[in-house]
Structure formats: C-alpha cells, structure tokens
C-alpha cells in the first residue's frame, strides 16, 4: 500500500512541478517581449520628440523661414537604425480652428510626426504639435 501511494505522490509532485515551470517560462517569455516593445516605443518617442523640438526651435529662432516653408519630408533619422520617420504640416483655417483665419503666410499649423518600425508587425507612433503666430 505504501509503495503505490509513494508512486502516486511522485507523479502528482512531478505534475505540479511541470505546471510551475511552464508558468515561469511563459512569464519570462512575456516579460522579454514586453521589455522589447517598451524599448521600441521609447526610441520612437525620442525620435519624434527630437523632430518636434527642431521645429519648435526653428519657429522661435527663424520665424520667417519656419512659416514660409511648411512642407513635409523625412526626418533624417541617422542615429535611429530600424526606424523610419516622416513629418507633415497641415495649415489650419477658420471656422474649424478659431483665431487661425486664412491668408499667406498662415497663422496656425499642425505638425504631425510619424515614426514607423517593425518587429513581428509594423507599428507606428504619431506625435502632433500645434503652432500659431
């Protein structure tokens, strides 16, 4: 009787141990994937903020050039391998945006920066910034 009971206890103990090990391995895999995803999102955010800050500085230090050249383009992400970045300006006018009006040069614009990267799937981050005179 004791030999059969010890065998059953051993099988149950191995089953519980296998279940705990499976859960631990799944947790490690999910943690690693989550860490990588957070790293990618943080890098994309750094790139987008760098581009926005460049235009903020230009809007404050080089006002005529900034408002005279509201075209889109690529960000030039040399230090961000694996990420692509583009930006675009949208001129805002009334009645959608109060106090913007219409005319040349415009009084209000919105900068949209889009950063794209791929791991298993393509992901992107969009950052917007409003500028007014």
NORPE-V243586 format. One record per run of one state. SS is the DSSP state (helix for helix, strand for strand, loop for the rest). FROM is the first residue (numbers start at 1). LEN is the number of residues. If there is no record, write none. Layout:
SS|FROM|LEN / SS|FROM|LEN
//
This chain:
loop|1|1 / helix|2|60 / loop|62|1 / helix|63|6 / loop|69|4 / strand|73|2 / loop|75|8 / strand|83|9 / loop|92|16 / strand|108|11 / loop|119|3 / strand|122|11 / loop|133|1
//
